[in-house]
Amino acid sequence: MKGVYCLVLQTPACEVEVGRLGTIHFRTGYHIYVGSARGSGGLEARVGRHVRLAATREGRPHWHIDRLLLAPGITLVGAVLGTTEEDFECRIAAAIGGEAVPGFGCTDCSCPSHLFFRPEEPFAEIEEAFRKVGLVPQIRKSNMGEVHLTV
């Protein structure tokens, strides 16, 4: 199934080198990354790749988010998925909004960012954003460091 997803990362205060964006300072809390999975393999392949990177901390970074998933101390705590054939990535990013990391994850669109900070756990807020744009959210929380996917 194709669709859109949000990864929820728990972050300590740290700095991470993120390609051309340079070194970014992250505050203690949670970061929400909005991505799309409309290519071959869909949500299971794309989000599965992110989960593997976060679990093994091994692999070559391809996207901005990969730099965070490979960084020590940053934990993938879950994902929210929405199945759709349409491009909802920017609509979800706009619905979440708020404090953002400028330029992160949005090199192929005109959004200011696809990575947002929250001081508290944001799953309910993400679920609301999905519903606001007309998608049914599927929440997958981490269990012993692994996000289980059943799309």
N, C-alpha and C positions, 0 to 999 in steps of 0.2 A: 504494500500500500504506500502511496505517495502522500506527502503532507508537509506540515510545519511542526517545529518542535521548539521547546525551551529547555535548556540544560540549567540546572540549579547547582551552583558551586558554592561551597563554604570556603571562605578565604580568611587567612590570617593577615595581619599587616605585613606586607611584603612588596618587593619590587620584582617585576618580570620583564625581560626583554621580549618585545613583541614585534619582530621584524622591522619594517619601515616606520612603525609607530614609535619605535624607540623603547626606552625603559619607562614602564608605567607603574605608579605606586598604587597598590590596592589596600583598602581599609579592611579591618576586621568586620566580617559580616557575611553577606550573601551576594553573589552576582548572578544575574539571569542573562543567559545568552540565547538569542533568538536566531534560529536557522531554518533552512528549508531542505527537504529531501524529495525532490521531484524527478531525480535522475533514476538510472537503473538501480534496482535494489531497494529503492524507496527508503522509508523510515527505518526499517530493520537494519539495512546495510549502513546508512549514514550514522544513525545514533549508535548502532553496534560498534562502529569504528571508534567513535568518541569514548564509549564505555571501555573498550579494550585499551586505548591509550591511557585513560585515567587509571585503570587497574594495573597495567604493566609498567607505565612510565617509560615505555620503549616505543620507538617509531620515529619516523621523519615527519616533522610538522609541515602541514600543507596550508591550513587556514589559521587565522589569528587565534581561534579558540584552541587549537592544538597546543599552542605555547602555554596556555593556562593548564590544560589537562596534563601536560608533561612536567609542570613545575612542582617541586616538592612542597608539601604543606597545603596545597589546594586540593579539596576533596569534592568529587562529583557526588552529590547527595540525592539526585533524582532528575527526572525529566517529565515534561508534560508534552504529550503528543496530540496532534489533530490530523486526521486523515482528510485529504482533499486533493483534487487535481488542479485547483487554482492556486495562484501565488498569493499566499496570505502572510508571508514573512514580514513585509513592511507594515501591514495593518496590525499585526500582533505587536511589533516593536513600538508603533505609535500608541497602541492601547496600553502598553505597559509604561512606557515613558519614564520620566523622572531623572534622577541623577544618573548620568551616563559617562562612559569612557569614550570621548570623541574619536570618531573614525574607526572604531573597532567593529569588525565583521560586516562592514557595509561598503566595501570597495566597488561593488557592482550595482549600487543603487544611490539614490540621493538622500537617504536617511542620515541623520547626524550620528547615529550609533545603533548597534544591535546588542550592546552589553550594558546592563543597568545594575546599579547598586541598591541594596536594601539592607538596613541594619538588622532586620528580623527575618525569620523564615518566610518565604513569599509564595508558597504553593497555592493558598486560597486566592491571592491576588492574581496569579497567573491563570488559574481556572476561570476567574471572572473575566479576564481579558479575552480568553478563547470564546467564552459564551457571548461576550459583547460583539464580536465580529461574526458570530454565527457558526462557530465550530464546537464540536463536542470534545471536551478535554479528556484525555486518558492519562492519569497520573501514575508514574512509576517511581517509587522511592527506593533508595538504596537499602540493601540488606547485606550487612557485613562487607560493605565496600563495593558491592556489585549491583548495578541497576538491571533488573530482569525485564526483558522486553517480550511482550506478546501483543503484536499489532493486529 
